[in-house]
Amino acid sequence: MFDKVKKIDWSIVLILLLFMVISTMLVYSATIDDPKYGASGFHKKNLINFGIGFFVFLFVTFIDFRIFLKISAYLYTFGIGLLVALYFWGEERHAAQGWFTIPVVNMDFQPAELMKLLIIIAIAAYLARKKGERLRFWQDVVPIGLIVFVPFVLVLMQPDLGNAMIFLVILLGMYWIGNIKYTHVLIGTALVAALIAGFFFVFEKYHTPIETYAKANGKGHWVERIDTFIDPSRVDSDKNYQFRLSKIAIGSGMLTGDGYLKGNSVHNNFIPVVYSDAIFVVVGEEFGFRGASILLLLYFILIYRMILISIQSTDLAGSYMIVGIVSMFVFQIFQNIGMFIGLMPLTGITLPFISYGGTSLIINMMSMGLIMSVLLHQEKETMFGTTV
């Protein structure tokens, strides 16, 4: 046990501790003056979530990651079962039926967050059996795609576009590290580009009937989010105010920010649930470009350390798993920040380790535990003979 402790990458642990401090400060600032959430003590709950998260992180760290790979099929089936169960016993939050309430601890649990990690483990186990060989289209590319397609459809039907998008990004990252053929990459890229172009063409040409149908079926907010990204002038000012005020708040911070606990937009409650998805607005307004840059630097160092562990791993299965987790984190960071500065459409994606949210934080800490497990256990005999 002591030898394993010495192998831990303490720079990653330090960054996670810094994230805990930063997140708690931002959540406190975002909720202290809110008449609805101010008395809830979200900053205290955030510390409790981090405490649970660090316990999960250490627990997973000292478990050989190959155990998760061996039972990947059972874990994946369990995750699919949870997603299906949502349609019978799930509860609705933010216009999506994607949560369970755990009565004993009065905690919300979002299976889609767990499914991201289970997809990574399932694909890593599949790729490990290939032992680095080129992926064949019908024998490998299609089956791997189906691993993601099933949960993608189930989550999209909730509807939860944000997590569904993350599934696809994970798939792309795993295809890349899995040694996919360049011809398949070109075909896939062309197909995706054509689908995106076709979607926007149809959306623009038939905007009115699409909007009418969406509103009639309770999905009008989807059209509003797309319009906010493509043409904000088409959305009523009271519908895209979160997007507009978020950009104003971030811009008002300029270089150094307005100062901690002094953000006008945050403390006048102009932006709803800013402590969750929109937590970056607090960073931009109160700490400015300088504070945002420091946060991004911490993310960069964390991603760098993760990639370094992947490169140095002697087990391909471990490398595959890390690349999937890196893909997940990089996209979440880019999407969350991008959607509040006008680069990406609005989706319900949290900022990793910073946004308030028990399920997402614990799953993120579990992901970091898997990465640390790869670092600690890679010298043992590999499960599929996938040494590098």
C-alpha positions in Angstrom: 0.0 0.0 0.0 2.8 2.4 0.9 4.5 1.8 -2.5 1.3 2.7 -4.2 0.9 5.9 -2.3 4.4 7.0 -3.4 3.3 6.5 -7.0 0.4 8.8 -6.8 0.6 11.9 -9.0 0.4 14.5 -6.3 0.2 17.3 -8.8 -3.2 16.0 -9.9 -4.3 15.8 -6.2 -3.2 19.4 -5.6 -5.2 20.6 -8.7 -8.3 18.8 -7.5 -7.9 20.4 -4.0 -7.5 23.8 -5.7 -10.7 23.1 -7.7 -12.5 22.3 -4.5 -11.5 25.7 -3.1 -12.3 27.6 -6.3 -15.6 25.8 -6.8 -16.8 26.4 -3.2 -15.8 30.1 -3.4 -17.7 30.6 -6.6 -20.8 28.7 -5.5 -20.9 30.8 -2.3 -20.6 34.0 -4.3 -23.3 32.8 -6.7 -25.9 31.9 -4.0 -25.3 34.1 -1.0 -27.6 36.9 -2.2 -30.1 34.7 -4.0 -33.5 34.8 -2.3 -34.4 31.3 -3.4 -31.0 29.5 -2.8 -29.2 31.8 -0.4 -30.4 30.0 2.7 -29.7 26.5 1.3 -26.0 26.5 2.1 -25.0 25.3 -1.3 -21.3 26.0 -0.6 -21.5 23.7 2.4 -23.2 21.0 0.3 -20.4 21.5 -2.3 -17.8 20.8 0.3 -19.7 17.6 1.3 -19.9 16.6 -2.3 -16.1 17.1 -2.7 -15.5 15.1 0.5 -17.5 12.2 -1.0 -15.7 12.7 -4.3 -12.3 12.5 -2.8 -13.3 9.3 -1.0 -14.5 7.8 -4.3 -11.3 9.0 -5.9 -9.1 7.2 -3.4 -11.2 4.1 -3.4 -11.1 3.7 -7.2 -7.4 4.7 -7.2 -6.4 1.6 -5.2 -8.5 -0.8 -7.2 -6.9 -2.3 -10.2 -8.5 -0.7 -13.3 -8.5 -4.1 -15.1 -11.3 -5.2 -12.7 -13.6 -2.6 -14.3 -12.6 -3.8 -17.7 -13.4 -7.4 -16.9 -16.9 -6.5 -15.8 -17.4 -3.8 -18.4 -20.3 -5.7 -20.1 -22.2 -5.9 -16.8 -21.5 -2.2 -16.0 -22.7 -1.1 -19.4 -25.9 -3.2 -19.1 -26.5 -1.7 -15.6 -26.1 1.8 -17.1 -28.6 1.1 -19.9 -31.0 -0.3 -17.3 -30.8 2.9 -15.4 -31.5 5.0 -18.5 -34.5 2.8 -19.3 -35.8 3.0 -15.8 -35.9 6.8 -16.0 -38.9 6.6 -18.3 -40.8 4.8 -15.5 -39.5 6.3 -12.3 -37.4 9.3 -13.3 -38.1 12.9 -12.3 -38.0 15.9 -14.4 -35.4 18.7 -13.9 -34.9 21.6 -16.3 -37.4 20.2 -18.9 -35.6 16.8 -19.0 -36.7 13.5 -17.3 -33.2 12.4 -16.4 -32.9 12.2 -12.6 -33.6 9.8 -9.7 -34.1 11.0 -6.2 -32.3 8.9 -3.6 -34.6 9.3 -0.6 -32.2 8.2 2.2 -29.7 11.0 1.5 -32.2 13.3 -0.4 -29.8 13.5 -3.3 -30.5 13.7 -7.0 -28.7 11.2 -9.2 -28.3 11.6 -13.0 -27.6 8.2 -14.8 -26.4 10.0 -18.0 -23.4 11.3 -16.0 -22.5 7.7 -15.0 -23.2 6.4 -18.5 -20.4 8.6 -19.9 -17.8 6.7 -17.8 -19.4 3.3 -18.4 -19.2 3.9 -22.2 -15.5 4.7 -21.9 -14.8 1.5 -19.9 -16.9 -0.6 -22.4 -15.1 0.7 -25.5 -11.7 0.5 -23.8 -12.3 -3.2 -23.0 -13.3 -3.8 -26.6 -10.3 -2.0 -28.1 -8.0 -3.8 -25.7 -8.9 -7.1 -27.3 -7.8 -5.7 -30.7 -4.3 -5.3 -29.3 -3.6 -2.2 -31.4 -4.7 -3.6 -34.7 -6.4 -1.4 -37.3 -10.2 -1.2 -36.8 -12.2 -2.9 -39.5 -15.4 -1.1 -40.5 -18.1 -3.8 -40.1 -16.3 -5.9 -37.5 -15.1 -3.0 -35.3 -16.2 0.5 -36.2 -19.9 -0.4 -36.4 -20.0 -2.4 -33.2 -18.2 0.3 -31.3 -20.6 2.9 -32.7 -23.6 0.8 -31.5 -22.1 0.8 -28.0 -22.6 4.6 -28.0 -25.7 4.7 -30.2 -28.0 3.0 -27.7 -27.4 5.3 -24.7 -27.2 8.3 -27.1 -30.8 7.7 -28.2 -32.0 7.0 -24.7 -30.5 10.2 -23.3 -31.5 12.3 -26.4 -35.1 11.2 -25.8 -35.1 12.6 -22.2 -34.2 15.1 -23.8 -30.6 15.9 -22.6 -28.8 17.2 -25.6 -25.7 18.1 -23.6 -24.8 14.7 -22.4 -25.8 13.1 -25.7 -23.2 15.3 -27.4 -20.6 14.2 -24.9 -21.3 10.5 -25.8 -20.4 11.3 -29.5 -17.2 13.2 -28.5 -16.1 10.2 -26.4 -16.8 7.9 -29.4 -14.6 10.1 -31.7 -11.8 10.1 -29.2 -11.9 6.4 -28.7 -12.0 5.8 -32.5 -8.9 7.9 -32.9 -6.9 6.2 -30.2 -8.2 2.8 -31.3 -6.3 3.0 -34.6 -9.1 3.7 -37.0 -8.3 3.8 -40.7 -7.8 7.3 -42.3 -10.3 6.4 -45.0 -13.0 5.8 -42.4 -12.0 9.1 -40.8 -12.5 10.9 -44.1 -15.8 9.2 -44.7 -17.0 9.9 -41.2 -16.0 13.5 -41.3 -17.7 14.1 -44.6 -20.8 12.4 -43.3 -20.9 14.4 -40.1 -20.3 17.7 -42.1 -23.1 16.8 -44.5 -25.5 16.0 -41.6 -24.7 19.3 -39.8 -25.1 21.3 -43.0 -28.3 19.5 -43.8 -29.7 20.1 -40.4 -29.1 23.8 -40.5 -30.4 24.0 -44.1 -33.7 22.2 -43.1 -33.9 24.2 -39.8 -33.6 27.5 -41.7 -35.9 26.6 -44.6 -38.6 25.1 -42.5 -38.1 27.1 -39.3 -41.7 28.1 -38.8 -43.3 24.6 -39.0 -40.4 23.1 -36.9 -40.9 25.8 -34.3 -44.7 25.2 -34.3 -44.3 21.4 -34.0 -41.7 21.7 -31.2 -43.8 24.1 -29.1 -46.9 21.8 -29.6 -44.9 18.9 -28.2 -43.3 20.8 -25.3 -39.9 21.0 -27.0 -39.9 24.7 -27.9 -36.8 25.4 -25.7 -34.7 23.3 -28.1 -35.6 25.7 -31.0 -35.0 28.7 -28.8 -31.5 27.5 -27.9 -30.6 26.9 -31.6 -32.0 30.3 -32.5 -30.0 31.9 -29.7 -26.8 30.4 -31.3 -27.7 31.1 -35.0 -29.7 34.3 -34.8 -30.5 35.7 -31.4 -32.7 38.4 -32.9 -35.3 35.7 -33.6 -35.7 34.9 -29.9 -37.7 37.1 -27.6 -35.5 39.2 -25.3 -37.1 37.5 -22.2 -36.2 34.0 -23.7 -32.5 34.6 -24.4 -31.7 36.9 -21.5 -29.5 34.3 -19.9 -27.2 34.2 -22.9 -27.2 38.0 -23.4 -26.6 38.9 -19.7 -23.9 36.2 -19.4 -21.9 37.7 -22.2 -22.4 41.2 -20.7 -21.3 39.9 -17.3 -18.2 38.2 -18.5 -17.3 41.2 -20.6 -17.8 43.6 -17.7 -15.1 41.8 -15.8 -12.5 42.9 -18.3 -8.9 42.2 -17.3 -9.0 41.9 -13.5 -12.7 41.6 -12.7 -15.1 43.5 -10.4 -13.8 41.7 -7.3 -14.9 38.7 -5.3 -18.5 39.0 -4.1 -18.9 42.2 -6.1 -20.4 40.8 -9.4 -23.4 43.0 -10.2 -25.1 40.5 -12.5 -24.5 37.6 -10.0 -25.6 39.3 -6.8 -28.6 41.0 -8.3 -29.8 37.5 -9.5 -30.0 38.5 -13.1 -28.8 35.1 -14.3 -30.7 32.0 -13.1 -29.0 29.1 -11.4 -25.6 30.7 -12.0 -24.1 28.3 -9.5 -24.5 25.4 -11.8 -24.0 25.4 -15.6 -23.3 29.2 -15.7 -20.6 29.2 -13.0 -18.0 30.5 -15.5 -20.0 33.8 -15.5 -19.0 34.3 -11.9 -15.3 33.7 -12.9 -15.5 36.2 -15.7 -17.3 38.9 -13.9 -15.6 38.8 -10.5 -12.1 37.7 -11.6 -11.9 38.9 -15.2 -9.7 37.6 -18.0 -6.9 37.0 -15.5 -9.0 34.8 -13.3 -10.4 32.9 -16.3 -6.9 32.4 -17.6 -5.7 30.9 -14.3 -8.6 28.5 -14.3 -7.9 27.4 -17.9 -4.2 27.0 -17.0 -5.2 24.6 -14.2 -7.3 22.7 -16.6 -4.4 22.6 -19.1 -2.0 21.2 -16.4 -4.6 18.6 -15.4 -5.1 17.5 -19.0 -1.4 17.5 -19.6 -0.7 15.2 -16.6 -3.5 12.9 -17.7 -2.1 12.6 -21.3 1.4 12.0 -19.8 0.1 9.1 -17.8 -1.6 7.7 -20.9 1.7 8.0 -22.9 3.8 6.3 -20.2 1.3 3.5 -19.6 2.5 0.1 -20.5 -1.0 -1.2 -20.9 -3.0 -0.2 -24.0 -6.3 -0.7 -22.2 -5.3 2.0 -19.6 -4.3 4.4 -22.4 -7.6 3.9 -24.1 -9.5 4.6 -21.0 -7.5 7.8 -20.3 -8.0 9.1 -23.8 -11.8 8.6 -23.5 -11.8 10.5 -20.2 -9.6 13.3 -21.6 -12.0 13.6 -24.6 -14.9 13.9 -22.2 -13.3 16.6 -20.1 -11.9 18.7 -22.9 -15.2 18.9 -24.7 -17.1 19.7 -21.5 -14.7 22.6 -20.7 -14.9 23.9 -24.3 -18.6 23.6 -24.5 -19.4 25.1 -21.1 -17.2 28.1 -21.6 -18.0 28.5 -25.3 -21.8 28.6 -24.8 -21.5 31.7 -22.6 -19.2 33.6 -24.9 -21.1 32.8 -28.1 -19.0 30.1 -29.6 -21.3 27.1 -28.9 -25.1 26.6 -28.5 -26.6 26.6 -25.0 -26.7 23.1 -23.5 -27.0 21.7 -20.0 -23.3 20.8 -19.6 -21.5 21.6 -16.3 -18.0 22.9 -16.0 -16.0 20.0 -14.6 -15.0 20.2 -10.9 -16.3 23.8 -10.7 -20.1 23.8 -11.3 -22.3 22.7 -8.4 -23.7 19.2 -8.9 -23.3 16.1 -6.9 -23.6 13.4 -9.6 -21.3 15.1 -12.1 -18.6 15.9 -9.5 -18.6 12.4 -8.1 -18.4 10.8 -11.6 -15.6 13.2 -12.5 -13.7 12.2 -9.3 -14.3 8.6 -10.1 -12.8 9.2 -13.6 -9.7 10.7 -12.0 -9.5 7.7 -9.7 -9.4 5.4 -12.8 -6.6 7.4 -14.3 -4.6 7.2 -11.1 -5.3 3.5 -11.0 -3.7 3.1 -14.4 -0.6 4.9 -13.0 -0.4 2.7 -9.9 -1.2 -0.7 -11.4 0.2 -0.7 -14.9 3.2 -2.8 -14.0 1.1 -5.9 -13.3 0.4 -8.5 -16.0 -2.0 -7.1 -18.6 -5.5 -8.6 -19.0 -5.4 -8.9 -22.8 -1.7 -8.9 -23.4 -1.9 -5.3 -24.6 1.4 -4.0 -23.5 3.2 -1.2 -25.3 
